[in-house]
């Protein structure tokens, strides 16, 4: 399969906004792709060469790409920069340079999908002395062989800026349409659920597409958690009161909502791996937890889930998540950090036991199994504190107890509920004192003036469209931060800058923040058509990925809940 064919589909996807049309185009492309190429093609449609759970990125910056375009086309770097300044898109810049280049390679060949994919994948493995030059040569070589239109999408893919609208929802529906033809709406819904289930377990639509084509819905439903591969965790919905949950479900489970790191523990023999809800592998950062898991988890093989807290070694009281994040991101002096910031693991669920999936079992059964397989070490490796009740007053007392213990609030769970991967489900709820905050991603910023000239001090906030994967702007935050916070935000955002116009910059959507605000208004000034009034930083959410930030639906729902006319 030639890369040119893929580019043709990219162009079609870019030219339309209809979700149904995008789904049809993707479905056509997938159905025409040879089975052995499906995993690669699906990732390329998503602008990736690695599944997101690997945390691997190509890591190519703007300046290196400018040098690569120069090398491939014969234009000076200054000339390439000048063209880039005019159009703001290095993909278009590469296209223009290729069209105008005077010399054409004598060894020109058509780019094949596998050749492009394998070449891009190799970029992430090049390290050590001389690696920068090797990367430059590899990128330059690909651009040299590319046709002008191919270069547009090749460059955007390398920079992580290929946004053709093949988001999760559309990719899911395209796989259904391509490989799981349904006779009616009910059958289509079951096929969609099967694809979604497999994606949430495997976190790789490429593999899901291959299974769907070869084994249909039955094959998708048989997918299991694999050792070494994190999954999409179940998420709770926000509620305003305990009463509304009890009124609907009667007797419920209430657990402490800990201010920590969601932790997936996978055990297989003596091997133990730890992942966060963002699917980061943090095994090396927590050797103390690994040691406890080996001795405290009785089964030979299991997958359990919990929350890891930082604990003050002097008082044994919990510390804020920001303290724990120092351990999450530490790559050296790990043993020193273990002593400085000890942790406590609180387990609340078991998903797999001795290779058998337990997710269909009701929560009350999974909890009983968890109690049997964990040899608790109080204060170190234990089960979450919980009560089971339908008495609202008793549950409120437990809520106050959780807040008194410096925890975030409560998780409320329905006793008979299964574990549903990757969704905000209506059988698990979270309640905490501040309900109206939003978790948004930073997509732009402005360099400050005067005393703030060295900082990016105004941040463009965006929510997510779950259907297209686009980030829709909804406000700007620039007040209420300390000097330390301005410096931290600048340090985090500066490497993510992809475009600068005067003092304004556009950044890759990577940094998630939790913000409060006075109210939400309708506004034509932002792409979401909504605006937060006086947004203020509550905290950085380093435990959240951009794909987990709040959706446009949630912003609209909060707007409606204000009771504002119009």
Secondary structure, DSSP 4 states (H G I P E B T S, - for coil): -BHHHHHHHHHHHHH---HHHHHHHHHHHHHTS-GGGHHHHHHHHTT-SS-GGG-------HHHHHHHHHHHH---HHHHHHHHHHHS-HHHHHHHHHHH-S---TT--PPBHHHHHHHHHHHTT--STTHHHHHHHHHHHHHHHS-HHHHHHHHHHHHT---SS--HHHHHHHHHHHH---SSHHHHHHHHHHHHHHHHHH--HHHHHHHHHHHHHHHHHT----TT---PPPEEEE-S-HHHHHHHHSSEEEEEE-SSEEEEEEEETTEEEEEETT--B-TTT-HHHHHHHHHHB-SSEEEEEEEEEEE-TTT--EE-HHHHHHHHT--S-HHHHHHHS-EEEEEEEEEEETTEE-TTS-HHHHHHHHHHHB--BTTTEEEPPEEEE--HHHHHHHHHHHHHTT--EEEEEETTPPP-TTSEEEEEEEEES----EEEEEEEEEE--GGGTTSEEEEEEEEE-TTT--EEEEEEE-SS--HHHHHHHHHHHHTTEEEEETTEEEE-S--EEEEE-SEEEE-TTSTTSEEEES-EEEEE-TT--GGGSPBHHHHHHHHHHTT---
